[in-house]
Amino acid sequence: MALHKSSFTRGTLALLALVATAPAVSAQTAPAAPAEAPSKIPVLTRAQIDAYLAQPDKVLFIDVRRPEEVSEIGGFLAYLSIPISELDRFLAVIPKDRALVVVSNHAGRGQKGAELLASKGFNVVGAVGVQNYEKEGGSLWDKKVVTPEIPGVVKAGTPVSPVREGFQGSEGPAVLADGSILFTEQRTDKIIKIGVDGSVSTLLDKDGGAHRLALTPKGELVAAETGAGHVGITVLQPTQRVIATGLSKDKPFIHPNDLAISSTGNIYVTDPGAYQQAVRGAKPATPEELAKVKSGVYWINRKGKVALASDSIAWPNGIVLSPDEKTVYVANTVSDSLVAFAVNPDGSLSGQRNFAKLVGFTPSPQGGRGADGIAIDREGRVYAATSAGVEVFDATGKALGVIPTPRQPQALVFGGADRSRLYVVGRGSVYRIATLTKGPDRNGR
């Protein structure tokens, strides 16, 4: 039996299940088995499960699978782990002041465990099969995931290792000089630091609505801020100052999303705010109206002057510079493609073109969902966070493979002492993957 919460340090108490043996009965003499009565325990829908998961003080999930099943298939964020063969022995540790949901791979075994608990006086509200929950679109925790082989990128069978789960949102990672990474925990308005040893700490509280982060050549921490009264590009540390708030006073940034900074101090910013407003407004725009919306990719020069580089990308999202800083890559979230720009000698952008086509694109009336955050390695390979996982492309845009992740990724960065760990953040989780390649040895992304 183990009380598991994946946001705590991982550790489980292993228990050996008792194996009952019975005399063999020949098929000729075996009596016909009576038909089983339908279970009185309801099988919960995904919506019901999500509602119960949101009440950990009132509802306890009891997983009756074997530990190896949990690690292979995945489970829920917090649960009491007691294999079904052990339920009778561990009734005393199950609290009676909370409602119970019994978990198995499919609901049948869960219903049997639930019936046993109900017969002992426990308040059982339902059973769930994690594989059924996943088929309905739910995301599982603790799922053991390994990579395929992608030459030069990862070895086959490399684990996608959870660093920590259960954050209140996880976005916008950047890497520090020692290889530690930072990311924004948006729901709590914090910036979290993960050390190269996996330690977790809060770097900054009340960060002003930081969405994504980058570092200047001098090591200043810069954020694309989207909080109330804090819309713009801002230096957060060591001394707070505003770099830019928009194209002009009449054309402010709406929702700056991501940024990349060159070694010479040029800053490239994506702002999909116009498109987001059109989609999320009181009267959402039609597909025809959305096609006319102008969002922006911007260039901020070393003097802080803002220029529009492109308004033809509907939802510009993640942005990153090539290692030689001659190309800027942008994720167009409502497209099945990544976009590339040439960087001119003065830092301005030109020559917009489609760079690579994604497999993890999901169409929708609002245009669909493609790539979110993107990263790059020293060899110029581009990594995109999509619904398929982490898609990898070479410097020409050729697809090299997809790294699966337990939960859908949102943003990426190379970190670790030698930049040979790919960190994947999103939906409250942070994962780390050992790679054969390394990230650029510079600030700025």
C-alpha positions in Angstrom: 0.0 0.0 0.0 1.3 3.4 -0.9 -0.1 6.9 -0.6 1.2 8.5 -3.8 1.3 12.1 -4.8 3.5 12.9 -7.8 4.2 16.4 -6.7 6.1 15.0 -3.7 9.4 13.1 -3.7 8.7 9.8 -5.4 8.8 6.7 -3.2 6.5 3.8 -2.7 6.1 1.1 -0.1 6.4 -2.2 -2.0 4.1 -4.9 -0.8 4.1 -8.6 -1.9 0.6 -9.8 -2.8 -0.5 -13.1 -1.3 -1.2 -15.7 -4.0 -4.0 -18.1 -3.1 -4.0 -21.5 -4.6 -6.9 -23.9 -5.1 -7.3 -27.5 -6.1 -7.7 -27.9 -9.9 -11.1 -28.8 -11.1 -11.5 -30.7 -14.4 -13.6 -29.1 -17.1 -15.9 -32.2 -17.1 -16.8 -32.0 -13.5 -16.8 -28.2 -13.1 -20.3 -26.8 -12.4 -21.6 -24.1 -14.6 -20.7 -20.7 -13.2 -23.7 -18.6 -12.1 -24.2 -15.4 -14.1 -22.7 -12.4 -12.4 -25.2 -9.8 -11.3 -24.7 -6.3 -12.8 -22.5 -4.2 -10.6 -24.2 -1.5 -8.6 -21.1 0.6 -8.7 -21.3 3.3 -11.5 -18.5 3.7 -14.0 -17.6 7.3 -14.0 -17.2 9.5 -17.1 -14.2 11.7 -17.7 -16.2 14.8 -16.7 -17.2 13.2 -13.4 -13.6 12.0 -12.8 -12.2 15.5 -13.4 -14.8 16.9 -11.0 -13.7 14.5 -8.3 -10.0 15.1 -8.9 -10.6 18.7 -8.2 -11.8 17.8 -4.6 -8.8 16.0 -3.0 -10.0 17.0 0.4 -13.3 15.2 -0.1 -12.5 12.4 -2.6 -9.8 9.8 -2.4 -8.7 7.7 -5.4 -7.7 4.1 -4.6 -5.7 2.4 -7.3 -6.1 -1.4 -7.1 -3.6 -2.3 -9.9 -0.2 -3.8 -9.4 2.6 -1.2 -9.1 4.1 -2.2 -12.5 0.8 -1.6 -14.2 0.7 2.0 -12.8 4.2 2.7 -14.0 3.6 1.3 -17.5 0.2 2.8 -18.1 -0.1 5.8 -15.8 -2.6 6.9 -13.3 -3.9 10.0 -11.4 -2.0 12.7 -9.6 -2.8 11.6 -6.0 -4.0 8.2 -4.9 -3.8 5.4 -2.4 -2.2 2.3 -4.0 -3.4 -1.0 -2.7 -3.5 -4.0 -5.1 -6.9 -5.6 -5.2 -5.6 -8.8 -3.6 -4.6 -6.8 -0.6 -7.7 -4.7 0.0 -9.0 -7.0 2.8 -5.7 -6.7 4.7 -5.5 -2.9 4.5 -9.0 -1.7 5.3 -7.8 0.0 8.4 -5.6 2.5 6.5 -8.5 3.6 4.2 -10.1 6.8 5.6 -13.9 6.7 6.1 -14.3 10.4 6.1 -13.9 10.7 2.3 -15.7 9.5 -0.8 -13.8 6.8 -2.7 -13.2 6.2 -6.4 -11.6 2.9 -7.3 -9.2 2.8 -10.2 -8.0 0.0 -12.5 -6.9 -0.3 -16.1 -10.5 -0.9 -17.1 -13.5 -0.3 -14.9 -14.4 -4.0 -14.3 -11.6 -4.7 -11.8 -12.3 -1.4 -10.2 -16.0 -2.2 -9.8 -15.1 -5.5 -8.0 -12.8 -3.6 -5.6 -15.4 -1.0 -5.1 -18.1 -3.6 -4.3 -15.8 -5.0 -1.6 -15.2 -1.6 -0.1 -18.9 -0.7 -0.2 -19.7 -4.0 1.6 -17.4 -2.9 4.4 -19.2 0.3 4.9 -17.0 2.7 2.8 -18.6 5.5 0.8 -17.8 4.5 -2.8 -19.0 6.9 -5.5 -17.7 5.0 -8.6 -15.1 3.1 -10.5 -12.8 4.2 -13.3 -10.6 2.6 -15.9 -7.6 4.8 -16.7 -7.3 3.5 -20.2 -11.0 4.5 -20.8 -10.3 7.9 -19.2 -7.4 8.4 -21.6 -9.5 7.4 -24.6 -12.0 10.1 -23.6 -9.2 12.7 -23.8 -8.0 12.7 -20.2 -4.3 12.9 -19.4 -2.6 10.4 -17.1 0.3 11.0 -14.7 3.3 8.7 -14.0 3.1 7.1 -17.4 6.4 5.5 -18.4 7.4 6.9 -21.7 10.7 6.3 -23.6 12.0 7.8 -26.8 12.4 6.2 -30.2 15.9 6.4 -31.8 16.5 9.7 -33.6 20.1 9.7 -34.9 22.1 12.5 -33.3 19.3 13.5 -31.0 18.3 10.6 -28.7 19.0 6.9 -28.2 16.1 4.5 -28.5 14.6 3.7 -25.0 15.8 6.9 -23.3 13.3 7.7 -20.6 11.2 10.8 -20.6 11.8 11.5 -16.9 9.4 13.5 -14.7 11.3 16.2 -12.8 8.2 17.4 -11.0 4.4 17.4 -11.6 1.5 19.2 -10.1 2.6 22.8 -10.8 -0.1 25.5 -11.2 0.7 25.9 -14.9 4.2 25.6 -16.5 5.4 27.8 -19.3 8.2 29.9 -20.9 11.4 28.1 -19.9 14.9 29.7 -20.1 18.3 28.3 -19.1 20.8 30.0 -16.7 24.6 30.0 -17.1 24.9 27.0 -14.8 22.4 24.9 -16.7 19.5 25.4 -14.2 16.2 26.3 -15.9 13.5 28.8 -15.1 9.9 28.7 -16.0 6.7 30.6 -15.2 4.0 29.2 -12.9 1.3 31.4 -14.3 -1.6 30.6 -11.9 0.4 31.6 -8.9 2.3 34.4 -10.6 5.7 32.9 -9.8 9.0 32.0 -11.6 10.2 28.6 -10.6 13.9 27.5 -10.7 14.9 23.8 -11.3 18.6 23.2 -10.5 20.8 20.8 -12.4 20.3 18.4 -9.5 16.5 18.5 -9.8 15.9 20.8 -6.8 12.9 23.1 -7.1 12.7 26.6 -5.6 10.9 29.9 -6.2 13.1 32.5 -7.9 10.6 35.2 -8.0 7.1 35.7 -6.5 4.6 38.1 -8.0 6.3 38.3 -11.3 3.8 40.7 -12.9 2.2 38.1 -15.3 5.3 36.8 -17.0 4.5 34.4 -19.8 7.8 33.4 -21.3 11.4 34.1 -20.4 14.8 34.8 -22.0 18.1 36.2 -21.0 20.1 39.1 -22.5 23.8 38.7 -23.4 24.5 40.3 -20.0 22.4 37.8 -18.2 19.4 40.0 -17.4 16.2 38.1 -17.0 13.6 39.3 -19.5 9.9 38.4 -19.7 7.0 38.7 -22.1 4.4 40.0 -19.6 0.7 39.7 -20.0 -0.6 40.6 -16.5 -3.0 43.4 -15.7 -1.1 46.6 -16.1 2.1 44.7 -17.1 1.7 44.1 -20.9 5.1 44.4 -22.6 8.7 43.2 -22.6 10.3 43.8 -19.2 13.6 43.1 -17.5 12.7 41.4 -14.2 16.2 41.0 -12.8 18.7 42.3 -11.6 17.0 45.7 -11.9 13.4 45.9 -13.2 12.8 48.1 -16.3 10.5 48.2 -19.2 12.0 47.6 -22.6 9.0 48.1 -24.8 5.2 48.2 -24.6 4.2 48.1 -28.2 4.8 49.5 -31.7 3.6 52.9 -30.5 1.4 54.5 -27.9 -1.6 54.0 -30.3 -0.5 50.4 -31.1 0.4 48.7 -27.9 1.2 45.0 -27.5 -2.0 43.0 -26.8 -0.6 39.7 -25.5 3.1 39.3 -26.0 3.7 35.5 -26.0 7.3 34.6 -26.5 10.7 36.2 -27.2 14.2 35.4 -28.4 17.3 37.6 -27.8 20.4 37.7 -30.0 24.0 38.0 -28.8 24.0 41.6 -30.0 20.8 42.5 -28.0 18.1 42.4 -30.7 14.8 41.0 -29.4 12.2 39.2 -31.4 8.7 39.0 -30.0 5.5 37.2 -31.0 2.1 38.7 -30.1 -1.0 36.7 -31.1 -3.3 38.9 -29.0 -5.5 40.1 -31.9 -6.3 36.5 -32.9 -6.9 35.4 -29.3 -9.3 38.3 -28.8 -11.2 37.5 -31.9 -11.5 33.8 -30.9 -12.4 34.4 -27.2 -14.6 37.5 -27.6 -18.2 37.7 -26.4 -19.1 37.0 -30.0 -16.3 34.8 -31.4 -15.2 35.6 -34.9 -16.2 33.4 -37.8 -13.5 31.5 -39.8 -13.9 34.2 -42.5 -13.4 37.0 -40.0 -10.5 35.2 -38.4 -8.7 35.0 -41.8 -8.6 38.9 -41.8 -7.1 39.2 -38.2 -3.6 40.7 -38.0 -1.3 39.5 -35.3 2.3 40.4 -35.1 5.9 39.3 -35.0 8.1 42.2 -33.9 11.7 43.2 -33.8 13.1 45.4 -31.0 16.5 46.8 -31.8 19.3 47.5 -29.3 17.9 51.0 -28.7 14.5 49.8 -27.8 12.8 50.8 -31.1 10.0 48.4 -32.1 9.3 47.4 -35.7 6.7 45.1 -37.2 8.3 42.2 -39.0 5.1 40.4 -40.1 1.4 40.6 -39.6 0.6 37.6 -41.8 1.0 34.9 -39.2 -2.4 34.3 -37.6 -1.2 33.0 -34.2 2.5 33.6 -33.8 3.6 31.6 -30.8 7.0 30.1 -29.9 10.1 31.8 -31.4 13.7 30.9 -31.4 17.0 31.9 -33.1 19.3 29.6 -35.1 22.8 29.0 -33.6 24.4 31.3 -36.1 21.6 33.9 -35.5 20.9 34.2 -39.2 17.4 32.7 -39.0 14.4 33.2 -36.7 11.8 30.4 -36.5 8.2 31.0 -35.4 5.4 28.6 -34.6 2.1 29.5 -36.2 -0.3 27.7 -33.8 -3.3 27.7 -36.2 -1.2 26.2 -39.0 0.4 22.9 -39.8 3.7 24.6 -40.5 6.6 26.3 -38.8 7.7 29.6 -40.3 11.2 31.0 -40.9 12.7 34.5 -41.4 16.1 35.6 -42.6 17.9 37.9 -40.1 19.4 40.9 -41.9 22.7 42.5 -40.9 20.9 45.3 -39.0 18.8 42.7 -37.1 15.6 43.2 -39.0 13.7 40.2 -40.5 12.7 39.4 -44.1 12.1 36.5 -46.4 9.3 34.9 -44.6 8.8 31.3 -45.7 7.3 28.0 -44.5 10.0 25.9 -42.9 8.6 22.6 -41.8 5.3 20.7 -41.8 3.9 19.2 -38.6 2.3 15.9 -38.0 0.8 17.0 -34.7 -1.8 19.4 -36.1 -5.4 19.3 -35.1 -7.9 21.1 -37.3 -10.8 23.1 -35.7 -13.3 25.8 -36.8 -10.9 28.4 -35.2 -8.1 27.3 -37.5 -6.7 24.3 -35.6 -3.9 23.7 -33.2 -0.3 23.2 -34.3 3.0 24.0 -32.6 3.3 25.9 -29.3 6.9 26.5 -28.0 10.0 25.7 -30.0 13.7 25.2 -29.2 16.9 24.6 -31.1 20.2 22.7 -30.6 23.8 23.4 -31.6 23.4 21.6 -34.9 20.5 23.8 -35.9 17.8 21.1 -35.4 14.4 22.6 -34.5 12.2 21.1 -31.8 8.5 21.9 -31.7 5.9 21.1 -29.0 2.7 19.8 -30.6 -0.1 17.4 -29.8 2.1 14.6 -31.1 4.9 15.3 -28.6 8.2 16.9 -29.5 8.6 17.0 -33.2 12.3 17.2 -34.4 13.5 18.7 -37.8 16.9 19.2 -39.3 18.1 22.6 -40.4 16.5 22.2 -43.8 13.1 21.4 -42.4 13.2 17.6 -42.9 11.3 15.7 -40.2 13.6 13.5 -38.1 11.1 12.0 -35.7 8.8 12.6 -32.7 9.6 12.3 -29.0 6.4 11.2 -27.1 5.6 12.9 -23.8 3.3 11.8 -21.0 1.3 15.1 -21.2 1.0 17.4 -24.1 4.1 19.7 -24.1 3.9 23.5 -24.3 7.4 24.8 -24.3 11.0 23.5 -24.5 14.6 24.4 -23.6 18.0 22.7 -23.4 19.5 22.8 -20.0 21.8 20.9 -17.6 25.4 21.6 -16.8 26.5 20.8 -20.4 23.1 21.7 -22.1 22.6 18.0 -23.0 19.1 17.7 -21.3 16.0 18.7 -23.1 13.5 20.1 -20.7 9.8 19.9 -21.6 7.2 21.9 -19.7 3.5 22.1 -19.9 0.2 21.6 -18.2 1.7 21.6 -14.7 4.5 19.2 -15.5 8.3 19.3 -16.2 10.1 16.4 -17.9 13.8 15.9 -18.7 15.3 13.9 -21.6 19.0 13.0 -21.9 20.1 13.8 -25.5 23.0 13.1 -27.8 23.1 16.7 -28.8 23.3 19.9 -26.8 21.6 23.3 -26.8 23.3 26.5 -27.9 26.0 27.7 -25.5 24.6 31.2 -25.2 21.9 33.2 -23.6 18.8 34.4 -25.4 17.2 31.3 -26.9 
